[in-house]
Amino acid sequence: MTFADLLAGEAIFLDANTLVYHFVSDPLYGAACSQLLHRIENQELPGLTSTKIKECAWRGKLTRPPRIFFRVEVVRGNRRQTAR
């Protein structure tokens, strides 16, 4: 599953890496993360996160970590899926 596979209206939980890749314009993952955040901004997808995740993203933005894995969890009914 990729971010493009997410259906409109599906609530997703963003981890820090998705935000970091967007803000640092990562050459490999930045475009996909930016498109995902654009869909959330346009209210196509409800995006959820936490204060701790935002704090981790801010620290990651400042330190530009090496390539780290990112994921978004999607809940469809009673099933959880991970978008990468």
Steps between C-alpha positions, in 0.01 A plus 500: 500500500623851419367840601329525160293190592333679790131557437339839565364522853732238652643622831876457520755539779822673393828415662788747527692373197223598258512857631881512498525379140250767396672787682855414393391427140659157508600404144363146531190530720429874513262520202280212619483643852422849369219362283357315800509814714341696216210252496463545877514879467221484238296288744493203263654289778468558875857501633575425864820537698610582855700765680784249551508425126515872419788540746688209338435646154637838607815337641536295182462812287781666690737203486410364151519134596631232265241317293247364741198291426167677496152365532140604535243278664156481343201357682235350271215363707668278756814444292823695517722544196833671463578729207866546413 
